[in-house]
Amino acid sequence: MVAEKDVWNYLEEVFDPEVPVLTVLDLGIVQKVKVVGSSIHVVITPTYTGCPAMQRIEEDIIEKLNEKGDFEVSVDLVL
């Protein structure tokens, strides 16, 4: 099991693919994190409608969280 605060810390390691000096947290893309057992649910929103990097960011979030442990990760994009 992982604590929600740990997930937020892990997300500090996920960088924006277009501006790689900024994290997804710096940009305010991550809106919500919910942890239930070994399941992690992350809600993200684009910095602007039609942002072409959102698919990549979703994949990067899933990859980073899977690096940190054996979690069931889901990411929802909310406009």
Stockholm file with secondary structure:
# STOCKHOLM 1.0

chainA/1-79         MVAEKDVWNYLEEVFDPEVPVLTVLDLGIVQKVKVVGSSIHVVITPTYTGCPAMQRIEEDIIEKLNEKGDFEVSVDLVL
#=GR chainA/1-79 SS CCCHHHHHHHHTTCBCSSSTTSBTTTTTCEEEEEEETTEEEEEECCSSTTCTTHHHHHHHHHHHHHHHSSCEEEEEECC
#=GC SS_cons        CCCHHHHHHHHTTCBCSSSTTSBTTTTTCEEEEEEETTEEEEEECCSSTTCTTHHHHHHHHHHHHHHHSSCEEEEEECC
//
